[in-house]
């Protein structure tokens, strides 16, 4: 079986990008994360409804950038991603992950319970014990 680049977004899923914009990331690296997301979205099956994208930003504070049900087209998501600001501050990883779990992955904000949920954490956000604790509570 051959997989083409365009096939990576064919699977039905609800994806949240959890973006760290704290001082440890630095603005240049933050822009690289946004470009990665744009590349990902460009290959995802958003226009046909298979994939929904949401984004939450954290540094000292947490701010939801857009919910899973905010946009229906690839271009709308790309435009929204490119508007996400770099917010200088301390690292509040728990706040970002907890907001994603308790606020964003809800049906009223676009989560589809029968679809897989895929959180994508920026590299500085990854701490196995924290993710494990948060996701043990998810979907119970």
N, CA, C and O atoms as a GROMACS GRO file, in nm:
protein
  560
    1UNK      N    1   0.084  -0.118   0.000
    1UNK     CA    2   0.000   0.000   0.000
    1UNK      C    3   0.089   0.124   0.000
    1UNK      O    4   0.181   0.135   0.081
    2UNK      N    5   0.061   0.216  -0.089
    2UNK     CA    6   0.137   0.340  -0.099
    2UNK      C    7   0.059   0.452  -0.034
    2UNK      O    8  -0.060   0.468  -0.059
    3UNK      N    9   0.126   0.530   0.047
    3UNK     CA   10   0.062   0.644   0.112
    3UNK      C   11   0.115   0.771   0.050
    3UNK      O   12   0.236   0.792   0.041
    4UNK      N   13   0.023   0.856   0.006
    4UNK     CA   14   0.061   0.986  -0.050
    4UNK      C   15   0.056   1.090   0.060
    4UNK      O   16  -0.015   1.073   0.160
    5UNK      N   17   0.129   1.199   0.042
    5UNK     CA   18   0.132   1.306   0.142
    5UNK      C   19  -0.008   1.357   0.172
    5UNK      O   20  -0.040   1.384   0.288
    6UNK      N   21  -0.091   1.370   0.073
    6UNK     CA   22  -0.226   1.421   0.092
    6UNK      C   23  -0.316   1.329   0.172
    6UNK      O   24  -0.423   1.372   0.215
    7UNK      N   25  -0.276   1.205   0.193
    7UNK     CA   26  -0.359   1.110   0.266
    7UNK      C   27  -0.350   1.126   0.418
    7UNK      O   28  -0.430   1.067   0.490
    8UNK      N   29  -0.255   1.204   0.467
    8UNK     CA   30  -0.232   1.207   0.612
    8UNK      C   31  -0.349   1.265   0.688
    8UNK      O   32  -0.362   1.240   0.808
    9UNK      N   33  -0.434   1.341   0.624
    9UNK     CA   34  -0.548   1.399   0.694
    9UNK      C   35  -0.678   1.331   0.661
    9UNK      O   36  -0.784   1.385   0.692
   10UNK      N   37  -0.674   1.214   0.598
   10UNK     CA   38  -0.796   1.148   0.555
   10UNK      C   39  -0.873   1.083   0.669
   10UNK      O   40  -0.994   1.065   0.659
   11UNK      N   41  -0.805   1.049   0.776
   11UNK     CA   42  -0.870   0.986   0.890
   11UNK      C   43  -0.954   1.087   0.964
   11UNK      O   44  -0.914   1.202   0.982
   12UNK      N   45  -1.072   1.044   1.007
   12UNK     CA   46  -1.159   1.133   1.085
   12UNK      C   47  -1.098   1.155   1.222
   12UNK      O   48  -1.062   1.059   1.291
   13UNK      N   49  -1.087   1.280   1.262
   13UNK     CA   50  -1.031   1.310   1.394
   13UNK      C   51  -1.056   1.455   1.433
   13UNK      O   52  -1.079   1.541   1.349
   14UNK      N   53  -1.050   1.477   1.563
   14UNK     CA   54  -1.058   1.610   1.622
   14UNK      C   55  -0.921   1.640   1.681
   14UNK      O   56  -0.875   1.569   1.771
   15UNK      N   57  -0.856   1.744   1.631
   15UNK     CA   58  -0.718   1.773   1.666
   15UNK      C   59  -0.708   1.909   1.734
   15UNK      O   60  -0.758   2.009   1.682
   16UNK      N   61  -0.644   1.912   1.849
   16UNK     CA   62  -0.617   2.038   1.918
   16UNK      C   63  -0.466   2.059   1.922
   16UNK      O   64  -0.391   1.971   1.963
   17UNK      N   65  -0.424   2.176   1.880
   17UNK     CA   66  -0.284   2.216   1.893
   17UNK      C   67  -0.272   2.298   2.021
   17UNK      O   68  -0.341   2.399   2.038
   18UNK      N   69  -0.184   2.255   2.111
   18UNK     CA   70  -0.160   2.323   2.237
   18UNK      C   71  -0.024   2.391   2.222
   18UNK      O   72   0.080   2.325   2.220
   19UNK      N   73  -0.025   2.524   2.214
   19UNK     CA   74   0.095   2.599   2.179
   19UNK      C   75   0.153   2.675   2.297
   19UNK      O   76   0.085   2.755   2.361
   20UNK      N   77   0.278   2.648   2.324
   20UNK     CA   78   0.352   2.717   2.429
   20UNK      C   79   0.414   2.843   2.368
   20UNK      O   80   0.494   2.834   2.274
   21UNK      N   81   0.378   2.959   2.421
   21UNK     CA   82   0.441   3.083   2.373
   21UNK      C   83   0.520   3.151   2.485
   21UNK      O   84   0.539   3.272   2.483
   22UNK      N   85   0.566   3.072   2.580
   22UNK     CA   86   0.642   3.128   2.692
   22UNK      C   87   0.781   3.173   2.645
   22UNK      O   88   0.822   3.145   2.533
   23UNK      N   89   0.850   3.242   2.731
   23UNK     CA   90   0.982   3.295   2.697
   23UNK      C   91   1.081   3.186   2.660
   23UNK      O   92   1.174   3.211   2.583
   24UNK      N   93   1.063   3.066   2.713
   24UNK     CA   94   1.156   2.957   2.681
   24UNK      C   95   1.147   2.914   2.535
   24UNK      O   96   1.241   2.856   2.481
   25UNK      N   97   1.035   2.943   2.470
   25UNK     CA   98   1.016   2.904   2.331
   25UNK      C   99   1.084   3.003   2.236
   25UNK      O  100   1.147   2.962   2.139
   26UNK      N  101   1.072   3.129   2.263
   26UNK     CA  102   1.123   3.238   2.180
   26UNK      C  103   1.038   3.255   2.054
   26UNK      O  104   0.987   3.158   1.998
   27UNK      N  105   1.026   3.379   2.012
   27UNK     CA  106   0.935   3.412   1.901
   27UNK      C  107   0.970   3.343   1.770
   27UNK      O  108   0.880   3.299   1.698
   28UNK      N  109   1.097   3.331   1.739
   28UNK     CA  110   1.138   3.266   1.614
   28UNK      C  111   1.091   3.120   1.611
   28UNK      O  112   1.040   3.074   1.509
   29UNK      N  113   1.107   3.048   1.721
   29UNK     CA  114   1.062   2.909   1.728
   29UNK      C  115   0.911   2.900   1.727
   29UNK      O  116   0.854   2.805   1.672
   30UNK      N  117   0.844   2.996   1.788
   30UNK     CA  118   0.699   2.999   1.787
   30UNK      C  119   0.648   3.010   1.643
   30UNK      O  120   0.553   2.942   1.606
   31UNK      N  121   0.710   3.095   1.564
   31UNK     CA  122   0.671   3.109   1.423
   31UNK      C  123   0.692   2.978   1.347
   31UNK      O  124   0.614   2.944   1.259
   32UNK      N  125   0.798   2.906   1.381
   32UNK     CA  126   0.822   2.775   1.318
   32UNK      C  127   0.709   2.678   1.352
   32UNK      O  128   0.666   2.600   1.267
   33UNK      N  129   0.661   2.682   1.478
   33UNK     CA  130   0.548   2.596   1.516
   33UNK      C  131   0.425   2.631   1.434
   33UNK      O  132   0.354   2.541   1.386
   34UNK      N  133   0.398   2.760   1.416
   34UNK     CA  134   0.282   2.800   1.337
   34UNK      C  135   0.296   2.753   1.193
   34UNK      O  136   0.198   2.708   1.133
   35UNK      N  137   0.415   2.763   1.136
   35UNK     CA  138   0.436   2.715   0.999
   35UNK      C  139   0.416   2.565   0.989
   35UNK      O  140   0.361   2.516   0.890
   36UNK      N  141   0.458   2.491   1.091
   36UNK     CA  142   0.433   2.347   1.094
   36UNK      C  143   0.283   2.319   1.091
   36UNK      O  144   0.236   2.232   1.017
   37UNK      N  145   0.207   2.394   1.172
   37UNK     CA  146   0.062   2.373   1.176
   37UNK      C  147   0.000   2.405   1.041
   37UNK      O  148  -0.088   2.331   0.995
   38UNK      N  149   0.043   2.512   0.977
   38UNK     CA  150  -0.009   2.546   0.844
   38UNK      C  151   0.018   2.432   0.746
   38UNK      O  152  -0.070   2.396   0.668
   39UNK      N  153   0.138   2.376   0.748
   39UNK     CA  154   0.170   2.263   0.661
   39UNK      C  155   0.081   2.143   0.691
   39UNK      O  156   0.032   2.077   0.600
   40UNK      N  157   0.060   2.116   0.819
   40UNK     CA  158  -0.026   2.005   0.859
   40UNK      C  159  -0.169   2.027   0.809
   40UNK      O  160  -0.229   1.938   0.749
   41UNK      N  161  -0.222   2.145   0.834
   41UNK     CA  162  -0.359   2.177   0.794
   41UNK      C  163  -0.374   2.168   0.642
   41UNK      O  164  -0.478   2.125   0.593
   42UNK      N  165  -0.273   2.209   0.569
   42UNK     CA  166  -0.277   2.205   0.423
   42UNK      C  167  -0.296   2.063   0.371
   42UNK      O  168  -0.353   2.043   0.264
   43UNK      N  169  -0.250   1.964   0.447
   43UNK     CA  170  -0.260   1.824   0.406
   43UNK      C  171  -0.380   1.752   0.468
   43UNK      O  172  -0.406   1.637   0.434
   44UNK      N  173  -0.452   1.818   0.557
   44UNK     CA  174  -0.563   1.753   0.629
   44UNK      C  175  -0.694   1.765   0.551
   44UNK      O  176  -0.713   1.858   0.473
   45UNK      N  177  -0.784   1.670   0.575
   45UNK     CA  178  -0.915   1.667   0.509
   45UNK      C  179  -1.016   1.748   0.590
   45UNK      O  180  -1.105   1.691   0.654
   46UNK      N  181  -1.002   1.878   0.586
   46UNK     CA  182  -1.089   1.966   0.665
   46UNK      C  183  -1.215   2.000   0.588
   46UNK      O  184  -1.325   1.998   0.644
   47UNK      N  185  -1.201   2.033   0.460
   47UNK     CA  186  -1.315   2.080   0.381
   47UNK      C  187  -1.429   1.979   0.374
   47UNK      O  188  -1.545   2.018   0.362
   48UNK      N  189  -1.399   1.850   0.381
   48UNK     CA  190  -1.505   1.749   0.376
   48UNK      C  191  -1.556   1.710   0.515
   48UNK      O  192  -1.643   1.624   0.526
   49UNK      N  193  -1.504   1.773   0.620
   49UNK     CA  194  -1.552   1.748   0.755
   49UNK      C  195  -1.487   1.634   0.829
   49UNK      O  196  -1.522   1.607   0.943
   50UNK      N  197  -1.391   1.565   0.767
   50UNK     CA  198  -1.325   1.454   0.835
   50UNK      C  199  -1.242   1.501   0.954
   50UNK      O  200  -1.236   1.433   1.056
   51UNK      N  201  -1.177   1.615   0.939
   51UNK     CA  202  -1.086   1.665   1.041
   51UNK      C  203  -1.133   1.802   1.089
   51UNK      O  204  -1.168   1.889   1.010
   52UNK      N  205  -1.133   1.818   1.220
   52UNK     CA  206  -1.158   1.948   1.282
   52UNK      C  207  -1.034   1.987   1.359
   52UNK      O  208  -0.967   1.902   1.419
   53UNK      N  209  -1.003   2.116   1.356
   53UNK     CA  210  -0.883   2.168   1.421
   53UNK      C  211  -0.922   2.274   1.523
   53UNK      O  212  -1.009   2.358   1.497
   54UNK      N  213  -0.857   2.270   1.639
   54UNK     CA  214  -0.870   2.375   1.739
   54UNK      C  215  -0.732   2.413   1.788
   54UNK      O  216  -0.635   2.341   1.764
   55UNK      N  217  -0.723   2.527   1.856
   55UNK     CA  218  -0.593   2.571   1.907
   55UNK      C  219  -0.608   2.644   2.039
   55UNK      O  220  -0.699   2.725   2.058
   56UNK      N  221  -0.517   2.613   2.131
   56UNK     CA  222  -0.510   2.682   2.260
   56UNK      C  223  -0.366   2.728   2.279
   56UNK      O  224  -0.271   2.655   2.250
   57UNK      N  225  -0.352   2.850   2.328
   57UNK     CA  226  -0.222   2.911   2.348
   57UNK      C  227  -0.200   2.932   2.496
   57UNK      O  228  -0.290   2.975   2.568
   58UNK      N  229  -0.080   2.903   2.542
   58UNK     CA  230  -0.052   2.930   2.683
   58UNK      C  231   0.087   2.988   2.699
   58UNK      O  232   0.181   2.955   2.626
   59UNK      N  233   0.097   3.074   2.794
   59UNK     CA  234   0.223   3.120   2.852
   59UNK      C  235   0.188   3.140   2.999
   59UNK      O  236   0.155   3.042   3.066
   60UNK      N  237   0.194   3.260   3.051
   60UNK     CA  238   0.149   3.281   3.190
   60UNK      C  239   0.000   3.254   3.202
   60UNK      O  240  -0.046   3.198   3.302
   61UNK      N  241  -0.075   3.294   3.100
   61UNK     CA  242  -0.219   3.272   3.094
   61UNK      C  243  -0.252   3.178   2.980
   61UNK      O  244  -0.167   3.150   2.895
   62UNK      N  245  -0.375   3.130   2.979
   62UNK     CA  246  -0.422   3.040   2.874
   62UNK      C  247  -0.529   3.112   2.794
   62UNK      O  248  -0.617   3.176   2.851
   63UNK      N  249  -0.521   3.102   2.661
   63UNK     CA  250  -0.622   3.164   2.576
   63UNK      C  251  -0.657   3.069   2.463
   63UNK      O  252  -0.571   3.025   2.387
   64UNK      N  253  -0.785   3.038   2.454
   64UNK     CA  254  -0.832   2.956   2.343
   64UNK      C  255  -0.828   3.042   2.218
   64UNK      O  256  -0.885   3.152   2.216
   65UNK      N  257  -0.762   2.994   2.115
   65UNK     CA  258  -0.754   3.067   1.989
   65UNK      C  259  -0.875   3.040   1.901
   65UNK      O  260  -0.933   3.132   1.843
   66UNK      N  261  -0.914   2.912   1.891
   66UNK     CA  262  -1.037   2.877   1.821
   66UNK      C  263  -1.075   2.733   1.856
   66UNK      O  264  -0.989   2.647   1.875
   67UNK      N  265  -1.206   2.712   1.863
   67UNK     CA  266  -1.260   2.580   1.896
   67UNK      C  267  -1.268   2.491   1.773
   67UNK      O  268  -1.253   2.538   1.660
   68UNK      N  269  -1.293   2.364   1.796
   68UNK     CA  270  -1.303   2.266   1.688
   68UNK      C  271  -1.413   2.300   1.587
   68UNK      O  272  -1.400   2.268   1.469
   69UNK      N  273  -1.519   2.364   1.632
   69UNK     CA  274  -1.630   2.394   1.541
   69UNK      C  275  -1.627   2.537   1.487
   69UNK      O  276  -1.727   2.584   1.433
   70UNK      N  277  -1.515   2.605   1.501
   70UNK     CA  278  -1.507   2.745   1.457
   70UNK      C  279  -1.498   2.760   1.305
   70UNK      O  280  -1.550   2.856   1.250
   71UNK      N  281  -1.434   2.666   1.238
   71UNK     CA  282  -1.409   2.680   1.095
   71UNK      C  283  -1.443   2.552   1.020
   71UNK      O  284  -1.428   2.442   1.073
   72UNK      N  285  -1.488   2.568   0.895
   72UNK     CA  286  -1.524   2.453   0.814
   72UNK      C  287  -1.432   2.432   0.694
   72UNK      O  288  -1.439   2.328   0.629
   73UNK      N  289  -1.345   2.529   0.666
   73UNK     CA  290  -1.256   2.512   0.550
   73UNK      C  291  -1.110   2.521   0.593
   73UNK      O  292  -1.075   2.580   0.694
   74UNK      N  293  -1.028   2.459   0.510
   74UNK     CA  294  -0.883   2.459   0.531
   74UNK      C  295  -0.830   2.602   0.536
   74UNK      O  296  -0.749   2.637   0.622
   75UNK      N  297  -0.876   2.685   0.442
   75UNK     CA  298  -0.826   2.822   0.435
   75UNK      C  299  -0.864   2.903   0.558
   75UNK      O  300  -0.784   2.984   0.606
   76UNK      N  301  -0.984   2.882   0.611
   76UNK     CA  302  -1.024   2.951   0.734
   76UNK      C  303  -0.931   2.914   0.851
   76UNK      O  304  -0.891   3.000   0.929
   77UNK      N  305  -0.898   2.786   0.861
   77UNK     CA  306  -0.809   2.741   0.969
   77UNK      C  307  -0.670   2.800   0.949
   77UNK      O  308  -0.609   2.848   1.045
   78UNK      N  309  -0.618   2.795   0.828
   78UNK     CA  310  -0.486   2.851   0.801
   78UNK      C  311  -0.481   3.000   0.836
   78UNK      O  312  -0.387   3.046   0.900
   79UNK      N  313  -0.583   3.074   0.794
   79UNK     CA  314  -0.588   3.217   0.825
   79UNK      C  315  -0.588   3.241   0.975
   79UNK      O  316  -0.520   3.331   1.024
   80UNK      N  317  -0.664   3.159   1.049
   80UNK     CA  318  -0.670   3.174   1.195
   80UNK      C  319  -0.536   3.140   1.260
   80UNK      O  320  -0.493   3.209   1.352
   81UNK      N  321  -0.471   3.035   1.212
   81UNK     CA  322  -0.340   2.996   1.268
   81UNK      C  323  -0.239   3.108   1.249
   81UNK      O  324  -0.161   3.138   1.340
   82UNK      N  325  -0.240   3.169   1.132
   82UNK     CA  326  -0.143   3.275   1.104
   82UNK      C  327  -0.167   3.401   1.188
   82UNK      O  328  -0.081   3.489   1.194
   83UNK      N  329  -0.283   3.410   1.251
   83UNK     CA  330  -0.315   3.524   1.338
   83UNK      C  331  -0.282   3.498   1.486
   83UNK      O  332  -0.297   3.588   1.568
   84UNK      N  333  -0.238   3.377   1.519
   84UNK     CA  334  -0.208   3.346   1.659
   84UNK      C  335  -0.085   3.425   1.702
   84UNK      O  336   0.021   3.416   1.640
   85UNK      N  337  -0.099   3.504   1.809
   85UNK     CA  338   0.013   3.589   1.852
   85UNK      C  339   0.112   3.516   1.943
   85UNK      O  340   0.076   3.421   2.013
   86UNK      N  341   0.234   3.563   1.941
   86UNK     CA  342   0.332   3.518   2.038
   86UNK      C  343   0.308   3.601   2.164
   86UNK      O  344   0.312   3.724   2.160
   87UNK      N  345   0.284   3.535   2.276
   87UNK     CA  346   0.255   3.604   2.402
   87UNK      C  347   0.366   3.570   2.501
   87UNK      O  348   0.373   3.458   2.552
   88UNK      N  349   0.448   3.665   2.526
   88UNK     CA  350   0.563   3.651   2.615
   88UNK      C  351   0.515   3.623   2.758
   88UNK      O  352   0.425   3.691   2.806
   89UNK      N  353   0.573   3.526   2.826
   89UNK     CA  354   0.535   3.499   2.964
   89UNK      C  355   0.598   3.371   3.015
   89UNK      O  356   0.684   3.312   2.949
   90UNK      N  357   0.557   3.330   3.133
   90UNK     CA  358   0.609   3.207   3.193
   90UNK      C  359   0.536   3.086   3.135
   90UNK      O  360   0.442   3.101   3.058
   91UNK      N  361   0.580   2.967   3.171
   91UNK     CA  362   0.526   2.843   3.114
   91UNK      C  363   0.417   2.787   3.205
   91UNK      O  364   0.443   2.750   3.319
   92UNK      N  365   0.296   2.781   3.152
   92UNK     CA  366   0.181   2.727   3.226
   92UNK      C  367   0.128   2.605   3.150
   92UNK      O  368   0.015   2.604   3.100
   93UNK      N  369   0.212   2.503   3.141
   93UNK     CA  370   0.177   2.383   3.064
   93UNK      C  371   0.049   2.318   3.116
   93UNK      O  372  -0.038   2.283   3.037
   94UNK      N  373   0.038   2.303   3.246
   94UNK     CA  374  -0.081   2.240   3.302
   94UNK      C  375  -0.207   2.317   3.261
   94UNK      O  376  -0.308   2.256   3.224
   95UNK      N  377  -0.203   2.448   3.266
   95UNK     CA  378  -0.319   2.529   3.230
   95UNK      C  379  -0.360   2.506   3.086
   95UNK      O  380  -0.480   2.494   3.056
   96UNK      N  381  -0.263   2.500   2.995
   96UNK     CA  382  -0.294   2.476   2.854
   96UNK      C  383  -0.356   2.339   2.832
   96UNK      O  384  -0.456   2.326   2.762
   97UNK      N  385  -0.296   2.237   2.892
   97UNK     CA  386  -0.346   2.101   2.875
   97UNK      C  387  -0.482   2.082   2.942
   97UNK      O  388  -0.570   2.016   2.888
   98UNK      N  389  -0.499   2.140   3.058
   98UNK     CA  390  -0.626   2.126   3.129
   98UNK      C  391  -0.739   2.198   3.055
   98UNK      O  392  -0.851   2.146   3.048
   99UNK      N  393  -0.711   2.315   2.999
   99UNK     CA  394  -0.812   2.387   2.920
   99UNK      C  395  -0.851   2.305   2.798
   99UNK      O  396  -0.969   2.295   2.765
  100UNK      N  397  -0.753   2.247   2.732
  100UNK     CA  398  -0.782   2.162   2.617
  100UNK      C  399  -0.873   2.047   2.658
  100UNK      O  400  -0.972   2.018   2.590
  101UNK      N  401  -0.841   1.982   2.767
  101UNK     CA  402  -0.918   1.865   2.810
  101UNK      C  403  -1.058   1.900   2.858
  101UNK      O  404  -1.154   1.832   2.822
  102UNK      N  405  -1.071   2.005   2.938
  102UNK     CA  406  -1.199   2.033   3.002
  102UNK      C  407  -1.289   2.128   2.924
  102UNK      O  408  -1.411   2.125   2.940
  103UNK      N  409  -1.231   2.212   2.840
  103UNK     CA  410  -1.311   2.311   2.768
  103UNK      C  411  -1.321   2.279   2.619
  103UNK      O  412  -1.430   2.284   2.562
  104UNK      N  413  -1.210   2.247   2.557
  104UNK     CA  414  -1.210   2.232   2.412
  104UNK      C  415  -1.265   2.097   2.366
  104UNK      O  416  -1.336   2.092   2.265
  105UNK      N  417  -1.235   1.990   2.436
  105UNK     CA  418  -1.287   1.860   2.397
  105UNK      C  419  -1.424   1.838   2.460
  105UNK      O  420  -1.444   1.745   2.539
  106UNK      N  421  -1.518   1.925   2.424
  106UNK     CA  422  -1.658   1.913   2.467
  106UNK      C  423  -1.745   1.923   2.342
  106UNK      O  424  -1.708   1.989   2.245
  107UNK      N  425  -1.861   1.860   2.346
  107UNK     CA  426  -1.948   1.861   2.228
  107UNK      C  427  -1.993   2.002   2.191
  107UNK      O  428  -2.006   2.034   2.073
  108UNK      N  429  -2.019   2.086   2.291
  108UNK     CA  430  -2.062   2.222   2.259
  108UNK      C  431  -1.954   2.304   2.189
  108UNK      O  432  -1.985   2.404   2.124
  109UNK      N  433  -1.829   2.263   2.201
  109UNK     CA  434  -1.720   2.333   2.134
  109UNK      C  435  -1.666   2.255   2.014
  109UNK      O  436  -1.556   2.282   1.966
  110UNK      N  437  -1.743   2.157   1.968
  110UNK     CA  438  -1.711   2.090   1.843
  110UNK      C  439  -1.655   1.950   1.852
  110UNK      O  440  -1.633   1.887   1.748
  111UNK      N  441  -1.630   1.898   1.972
  111UNK     CA  442  -1.579   1.761   1.984
  111UNK      C  443  -1.686   1.664   1.938
  111UNK      O  444  -1.803   1.678   1.972
  112UNK      N  445  -1.645   1.566   1.862
  112UNK     CA  446  -1.735   1.461   1.815
  112UNK      C  447  -1.695   1.332   1.887
  112UNK      O  448  -1.592   1.274   1.855
  113UNK      N  449  -1.776   1.288   1.984
  113UNK     CA  450  -1.739   1.175   2.069
  113UNK      C  451  -1.701   1.047   1.994
  113UNK      O  452  -1.624   0.967   2.046
  114UNK      N  453  -1.753   1.027   1.875
  114UNK     CA  454  -1.722   0.904   1.802
  114UNK      C  455  -1.592   0.916   1.720
  114UNK      O  456  -1.549   0.819   1.658
  115UNK      N  457  -1.531   1.034   1.720
  115UNK     CA  458  -1.407   1.056   1.646
  115UNK      C  459  -1.288   1.051   1.742
  115UNK      O  460  -1.301   1.090   1.858
  116UNK      N  461  -1.174   1.004   1.695
  116UNK     CA  462  -1.054   1.005   1.779
  116UNK      C  463  -1.013   1.148   1.814
  116UNK      O  464  -1.027   1.239   1.732
  117UNK      N  465  -0.963   1.168   1.935
  117UNK     CA  466  -0.910   1.298   1.973
  117UNK      C  467  -0.758   1.292   1.967
  117UNK      O  468  -0.697   1.197   2.014
  118UNK      N  469  -0.700   1.394   1.909
  118UNK     CA  470  -0.556   1.397   1.893
  118UNK      C  471  -0.501   1.531   1.941
  118UNK      O  472  -0.504   1.629   1.868
  119UNK      N  473  -0.451   1.534   2.062
  119UNK     CA  474  -0.385   1.657   2.108
  119UNK      C  475  -0.243   1.663   2.053
  119UNK      O  476  -0.172   1.563   2.054
  120UNK      N  477  -0.203   1.778   2.007
  120UNK     CA  478  -0.065   1.797   1.963
  120UNK      C  479  -0.004   1.905   2.050
  120UNK      O  480  -0.046   2.020   2.047
  121UNK      N  481   0.096   1.868   2.127
  121UNK     CA  482   0.162   1.962   2.218
  121UNK      C  483   0.292   2.010   2.157
  121UNK      O  484   0.368   1.931   2.101
  122UNK      N  485   0.316   2.139   2.169
  122UNK     CA  486   0.446   2.191   2.126
  122UNK      C  487   0.554   2.122   2.209
  122UNK      O  488   0.527   2.083   2.323
  123UNK      N  489   0.674   2.107   2.157
  123UNK     CA  490   0.777   2.027   2.224
  123UNK      C  491   0.801   2.060   2.370
  123UNK      O  492   0.826   1.968   2.449
  124UNK      N  493   0.796   2.185   2.409
  124UNK     CA  494   0.824   2.218   2.548
  124UNK      C  495   0.710   2.178   2.640
  124UNK      O  496   0.726   2.178   2.762
  125UNK      N  497   0.594   2.145   2.582
  125UNK     CA  498   0.478   2.109   2.663
  125UNK      C  499   0.479   1.962   2.703
  125UNK      O  500   0.402   1.922   2.791
  126UNK      N  501   0.562   1.882   2.642
  126UNK     CA  502   0.554   1.739   2.662
  126UNK      C  503   0.617   1.696   2.793
  126UNK      O  504   0.738   1.706   2.813
  127UNK      N  505   0.532   1.648   2.881
  127UNK     CA  506   0.578   1.585   3.006
  127UNK      C  507   0.488   1.465   3.027
  127UNK      O  508   0.369   1.480   3.055
  128UNK      N  509   0.542   1.348   3.014
  128UNK     CA  510   0.463   1.226   3.014
  128UNK      C  511   0.369   1.214   3.133
  128UNK      O  512   0.252   1.182   3.114
  129UNK      N  513   0.416   1.238   3.251
  129UNK     CA  514   0.331   1.219   3.369
  129UNK      C  515   0.212   1.314   3.367
  129UNK      O  516   0.102   1.275   3.406
  130UNK      N  517   0.232   1.437   3.323
  130UNK     CA  518   0.123   1.534   3.318
  130UNK      C  519   0.020   1.493   3.213
  130UNK      O  520  -0.100   1.497   3.239
  131UNK      N  521   0.067   1.454   3.094
  131UNK     CA  522  -0.025   1.411   2.989
  131UNK      C  523  -0.103   1.288   3.032
  131UNK      O  524  -0.224   1.279   3.010
  132UNK      N  525  -0.035   1.192   3.092
  132UNK     CA  526  -0.101   1.070   3.136
  132UNK      C  527  -0.211   1.101   3.236
  132UNK      O  528  -0.322   1.049   3.224
  133UNK      N  529  -0.182   1.184   3.334
  133UNK     CA  530  -0.282   1.221   3.435
  133UNK      C  531  -0.402   1.288   3.372
  133UNK      O  532  -0.516   1.254   3.404
  134UNK      N  533  -0.378   1.382   3.282
  134UNK     CA  534  -0.489   1.454   3.219
  134UNK      C  535  -0.575   1.363   3.133
  134UNK      O  536  -0.698   1.372   3.137
  135UNK      N  537  -0.512   1.274   3.056
  135UNK     CA  538  -0.590   1.192   2.964
  135UNK      C  539  -0.651   1.068   3.027
  135UNK      O  540  -0.735   1.004   2.965
  136UNK      N  541  -0.611   1.034   3.148
  136UNK     CA  542  -0.680   0.928   3.219
  136UNK      C  543  -0.822   0.974   3.251
  136UNK      O  544  -0.913   0.892   3.261
  137UNK      N  545  -0.840   1.104   3.267
  137UNK     CA  546  -0.971   1.161   3.298
  137UNK      C  547  -1.057   1.176   3.173
  137UNK      O  548  -1.180   1.182   3.182
  138UNK      N  549  -0.994   1.184   3.055
  138UNK     CA  550  -1.065   1.209   2.931
  138UNK      C  551  -1.146   1.086   2.888
  138UNK      O  552  -1.101   0.972   2.902
  139UNK      N  553  -1.263   1.112   2.836
  139UNK     CA  554  -1.350   1.010   2.776
  139UNK      C  555  -1.396   0.902   2.874
  139UNK      O  556  -1.423   0.790   2.832
  140UNK      N  557  -1.405   0.934   3.004
  140UNK     CA  558  -1.457   0.835   3.100
  140UNK      C  559  -1.606   0.853   3.113
  140UNK      O  560  -1.670   0.780   3.189
   0.00000   0.00000   0.00000
